[in-house]
Amino acid sequence: MERQGRPVTKHESRGKQAGTTGSVATRLGGSNRLIGVRETAARLDVPVSTLYKHWREWQLTAYRVGRALKFRERDIEIWLERQRVGGVA
């Protein structure tokens, strides 16, 4: 495979494979992929410092991978759904 005149990298091909099952993962509340603090904070629209300070209080499930704190994408999506305020969807 080539992309814009160059071979597709291993990383890019993985993204395409993940995209094929994206609708299934979305219906299940995200994928099992672990995401870092920056990406998690961006999804929650909070500063990284706020996430570090409140993740336990918010009862988010986190994993230590080496020194890094990671969150499962699916857990974040489920948590967000639980935070939904009533109203028109």
DADAHU-V746596 format. One record per pair of residues at least 12 apart in sequence whose ideal C-beta (glycine too) atoms are under 7 Angstrom apart, sorted by sequence separation. I is the first residue (numbers start at 1). J is the second residue. D is the distance in Angstrom with one decimal. If there is no record, write none. Layout:
I;J;D
I;J;D
This chain:
37;51;5.9
61;75;4.9
37;52;6.8
60;75;6.7
60;79;5.9
34;63;6.4
34;65;6.8
40;71;4.7
36;68;6.4
37;69;5.4
43;76;5.9
36;70;6.1
35;70;6.6
34;70;4.1
35;71;5.7
40;76;6.0
34;71;6.9
34;72;5.9
35;73;5.4
32;72;6.1
33;73;4.8
31;73;4.9
32;74;5.8
30;73;4.1
31;74;6.2
30;74;4.0
29;74;5.1
28;74;6.7
30;76;6.5
30;77;3.6
29;77;4.3
29;78;4.7
29;81;6.9
